[in-house]
Amino acid sequence: DVRYLMTSDDFGQSWSWSPLAPELQFGGLTIDPTQASSLFGLTESCLSHSTDGGKTWSKCIKADGLAGKFAQLVVKDAKVMWMLRKGAVPLRTIDGGASWTELTVCAPLFAHGATLSGSLSWSGKTLVLHGNDRSAIDRGEYGTMVWKTTNDGDDWVDETGDLVTISMGAGMWYENDYYQVTAGEGVLVKRNFDGDGVHTV
């Protein structure tokens, strides 16, 4: 099966379809919020970049340290990005993707092969890693995790608090507030969660 990319240049009034190349059957797309035409496509083993809004794509990017099973790309700007991986610590680039390094400081989250999601605040100040390690149940451990960083991943703070759900869903930002969706157990929010300021639940 061939996947198609659907694009609109008139705010959704009309759409055009174009087939993706066989080696670029993306499972996800990520925009660079600081560059209107910069778009990244992702498969489990390939990261590709478009500089014209998806009309053309690069070959799979080969960069120092860019390895593993890719799960999600989070883009702060043209220089700083994070690659979340399946069962492994995230990678970070601070040079626009020329090189990538492992964020070993958050290794405890991935000690048992968890795959987590990332949510970046509107300001770009705060990145949250969230999800659940289902294997923790068999170990008699607590598997739900919400960690945040305000310095691009150099340091992390455990913000899991008293969450009891094991059905973590998407994490979403609205202005300075962080919302955590669960599968059937409601929506949680932390107010004023962006940056280093005092926040409330």
N, C-alpha and C positions, 0 to 999 in steps of 0.2 A: 504494500500500500504506500502511495506517495502522499506526503503531507503538503498542503498548500499554505502560503502566506497571504492573508487578506489585508489589504491596506486601503486607507481612505485619506484623501487630501482635502476634503471639504466637510470635515466634522461629521462624517457618517452619512452624508446625503447619497453618496455613491461609493462603490467598492470595486477594487480590481483584485484578481486572483492570479497568483503565479506559483508554479510548482517549485518546491525546494529540491536541491540536488540530492542524489541518493545518499551521499555521505553526510548530508546536513539535514537529516530528519529530526528537527529540534523538538525537544520535549518542553522547552520553556524559552521565553524571551525576556530580556532585561534591557531597559533604557538607561542611558546616562542622563540624569536629570539636569546636567549642566550643558549638554550639547544636543540640540534638537534632533539632529539626524543620526546620532550615534546609537546603535542598537547591537546587542549581543544575543547570539543564539547558542543554545546549550543542548548537548546530548550527554549521555553518561561518560563518553570518552572524547568529546570534542567541544571546543570553544571556538566560535567564529564571530567575526566582527563585521558590521556593515556601517559605512560612513554616509550612506545616502538613504537612510530610512528603510532599508530592507530590499532595495532594488538589486543590489549586488552584495556578495558575501566573500570574505576571505577564506582561504583554506583553513583547516583546523590549525589553531595557533600552537606552535611549538615554542615553549619558553622554559627557562631554567626553573625547576621546582614545580611546574604545573603537571601534576600526576595524580592518579587515583580515580575513583569513580565519582564523577561530578553529580551534585544534587541540586545546587542553587547558586547563582551568582548574585551578589549584592554590590551595587555600584554607588559609591559616594560621589565621585567626580572622575575626571579623566585620568587621575593619578592613583587614587586609592580605591581598591576593590577587595572583596572577600569571596573566595570560592568555598562553599560548604560542600562537604563530601559525604558519601555514604559510609558510615562506620569508621570515620577517621576525623582527626582534628581539621579545622578549616585552614585554608591557605590565605595569605594576604599579599597583595602587591602595593607598593607605594611609588612605583615608577611606571604606571600605566600598563602593566602586564608584561614588561620585559623580563621580570624575575618574580618568583613567588616563594614565600617562606611559610613554614608551619607555625601556627599559633599554639605552641606547646604549653603556654601558661594556662590554657583551658582544657588541657588533656584529661583531667579527671572526669569531665563530662562524657568522654568518648572511650573510657577505659574498657567498656564491655561492648563496643561496636554500635553505639547509638547513632542514629541519623537525626540531626536537629534542623530546625528552620531558623532563618534570620529575618529580622525586621528593622529597618533603618528609619529613624525619625525624620520628619520633614526638614528639619534644620541640618541634618547630617551629623549632628553632635553625638547621637546615641545609637548604638547597635545592640539589639537584644537577640540572644540565642534562646530558643524555647522549644520544648517538646517533651517526650517521654521515652525512657528506656524500658520497654516492656519486659526485658529479661530480668529487671530488678525484682519483679514479683517472685520468681523462682529462687532468688538469692535472699529473700526476706528483707529487701532494701527499698528505699523510697526512690522512685524513678522519675518523678516529674521535676523539670528544671526550667528556671527562668533566670538567666544571667545577663548582665548588661555591662557594656564598656563605654566610657566617654573619652577615651584617648586612642581610638582606632584599633583596639585589641591588645594594647600593651598590658593593661590591667583589667580585671573583671571583678564584679561584685555579684554575689549570690542574692537575687531578689525573689527567690521562690517563696519565701515566707511560709504561710500556713495553707498553701494550696493543697487540696486533697484529691483533685481529679487526676485520673490516669488517661483521660481522653482529651489531650491537648489538641486544639485545632490551630487555625491561623492566628497570627499576631498582627494587629493593625494599629496604626497611629492616626490620631486626629488632632492636629495642632500639637500641643505639648503633652497630650494624654495618650497612654498606651492601653489598648484593649486586647484582652486575651480571650479568644473564642474557645469553647469546649464543645465536645460532641454530645449534646443533650443535657449538659449541666449548667447552661447559662453562659453569660458573657461577663467577664471581670474587667475592671479598669483600675489603673493606677494614674492618679491625677498628677500633673506637673512632673512627669517622669523624665522629661528630656533634660539632659545635662546633669550637673552635679547638685542641683537645688533640692530642697526638702520636698518630698512628695507624700501624698496621702492615698489610701486605698478606698 
